[in-house]
């Protein structure tokens, strides 16, 4: 079972359908107790950092237990942001699972970034198997993650700054773009994630 956390801020039906499309076994979970026994967890997200953290608090204990047990986790957009230490948008703490901050896109670019942008792959990654430099993915965001450890960045994109588009640390995987809205290439990434749950 791949648990998609319903905390009131995600494209639940889109990510559910996309995972079904790649032969995943997704279940939308709105009760933290139902995370127990999950083979993987997805934190989707659209909205603000502060609201995301507030709404995810009831899931925190179970989520940390699963991550500690090595269960694969995928954070998408806001679901990526909340994994970091601190968010500028709401000036509040995140989960601190990945060291670094989430800050506003630089002056001189249209905010939010909304549309297709190219990926530049920085290191080998099972999540990005079958993805090439220059492949396009769909982004919608006004803030971006700045990991303290650059070795956690497996792909970037250029939007006024070379920003982290894919970050990975052990069993934690996170993407700034929306794979569920990124056509066939997005499905490749989700299929790779599904395969991780079967290892």
Buried (B, 14 or more C-beta within 10 A) or exposed (E): BBBBBBBEBBBBEBBBEBBEEBEBBBBBBEEBEBBEEBBBBBBBBBBBBBBBBBBBEBBEEBBEEBBEEEBBBBBBBBBBBBBBBBBEBBEBBBBEBBEBBBBEBEEEEEBEBEEEBBBEBBEEBBBBEEBEEEBBBBBBBEBBBBBEEEEBBBBBBEBBBEBBBBBBBEBBBBBBBBBBBBEEBBBBBBBBBBBBBEE
